[in-house]
Amino acid sequence: MIGEGIRKGLRILPIVDKEVRQLLRDPKTILMVLLMPITVTILFGYGYGGKGAGEFPITVVDLDGRDGSFKFIQELKNSRMFRIEAIYKSKGEGFASVYSGKVYASLIIPKSFTEDLILGRSTRVELYYDASNPSTAQLIMQAVGVVTQKYQEWAAEKFGTFAIRPMFYTVYGPHVSKVENFTPTLMALILQMVPTSLISVSICRERERGTFEQFIMTPVTVIDVIFGKLTAYFIATISDAVLSLFTAMLLFDIKLRGSFLNMFIVSTVFLINSLSMGLLISVFSRNQLQAYQASVFIFIPAMLFSGMLIPVDILSREAQIIAALIPMYYFMTAFRNVALKGWDLWMVTDQLIKMNIFTAVFLFLSMRFLRMEVT
C-alpha cells in the first residue's frame, strides 16, 4: 500500500516540474503572484491601522458655550471615536453639514447645558445623523451613548446626581434597510469586476488564438478596436446591471429615493471607466492569465478603499489618499447619494468629473500603447 502510494506520488513529479519551469519562464506572472499578497497587506495595514482610523467625522453645535459644553466636546475628542470637523453656533450650520454629506452627524449641545449641570437638572444632547448607511449610523449612536455615559459619571461626582439623555434624530433615510444599503455595493461589483475581467482578456485572447491577424489585414484602426470592444462589453454589462437592480427591487422590495435616470447615468459613467481600465490591462498583458490576475489585483484595493466594506471617512489619512486614486470610491459615493439620499446629478458632479478624468487617462494610454501587430 505504501509503495503504491509512493509510485503514484512520483508520477506527478514531471507535471510539477513542467508547471514550475513554465511559471519561471513568465517573470510577470511570478511578480504578480509575489506582489499581490505583499501589496494588499501593506495597504491594509496603512489604511485600516493608521492614525485616525476608526474616527467618525462629525460637527458640533455648541449653543451653550460654557465650561460644561467645553468639557463634553473634550470628552468627544478624547474618546478617539469622533473627528470633529467644525464647531458651530447655530443648528442650521450643523444640519447643513450633514445634508451636504460632509459629515455623518451633528451633535447639538443645548443652550442651558451648563446651567442644568450646576443646578442638578436633567438635560440632553441631540444627535442629527445620516441614516442612509444603517451600520455606520448604529455605530455612531452607540459611540455617542458611551461618551455621554462617561461624561455623566464625571459630572455626577462634581455636581450631584442627574441625567443626560442622548436624543437621536435622522436626517436622510429613516427607514433604510440592510438590503437597500447593500445596493451600491452590488452595483459596484457588477460594474467593475464583471466588465474589467471580461475585457481585460479580450485582446490577449485575440493574440493567443491568432485572430488578431484578421484585424491587421483590414483597414481597422486602433480607435476602431478600442471603441468596438468597449461598445460590445458596455451593452452586455449595463443590461446585466439593470436586470440585477430591477430583480432586487421586485424580490426584496427595495425602495430607492433617487430617479432611475440619475442612477443610470452614474452607473454608465463608472461602467465606461471600468471598461477603459480593463482595456488598458489587456494592452499590457501578454496572456489571458496575466490579464485576469491584474484585474483581480486591482479589484482588491478597490474593495478595501472604496467604502464597500467600511466608510473611507473613518479610515486613516493614508487610506483616504489611496481612495482618491480609486474610481470605485467616487462611484460608491455618488451612487449612494443619488440612490439612497435622492440627490440630483449636479450634487455629485465632482465624483462624475473625477471618474471621467480617470477614463480619459485609461483610454489615452490604451490608444498610445496598443500595437496592431502580432507578437
Secondary structure, 3 states (H helix, E strand, C coil): CHHHHHHHHHHCHHHHHHHHHHHHCCHHHHHHHHHHHHHHHHHHHHHHHCCCCCCEEEEEEECCCCHHHHHHHHHHHHCCCEEEEEEECCHHHHHHHHHCCCCCEEEEECCCHHHHHHHCCCEEEEEEECCCCHHHHHHHHHHHHHHHHHHHHHHHHHHCCCCEEEEEEECCCCCCCHHHHHHHHHHHHHHHHHHHHHHHCHHHHHHHHCCHHHHHCCCCCHHHHHHHHHHHHHHHHHHHHHHHHHHHHHHHCCCCCCCHHHHHHHHHHHHHHHHHHHHHHHHHCCCHHHHHHHHHHHHHHHHHHCCCCCCHHHCCHHHHHHHCCCHHHHHHHHHHHHHHHCCCHHHHHHHHHHHHHHHHHHHHHHHHHCCCCCC
